[in-house]
């Protein structure tokens, strides 16, 4: 699962998109919906530092919650 997420995050680098120099001012946060504690905070911070895109890390604790929450949150 982490490998798949890292592949997605790798495709979001400034070199692969036409982002303005100050991407954080114009782009919405990247919402990462994942199991709690599945993604190290250091990875999220490194992504934000390299791209300027803030990561909103939304977690769930059960399969039922994983299915229900995106629908309620509009994800």
Buried (B, 14 or more C-beta within 10 A) or exposed (E): EEEEBEEEBEEBEBEEEEBEEEBEEEBEEBEBBBEEEEBEEEBBEEBBEEBBBBBEBBBBEEEEEBEEBBEEEEE
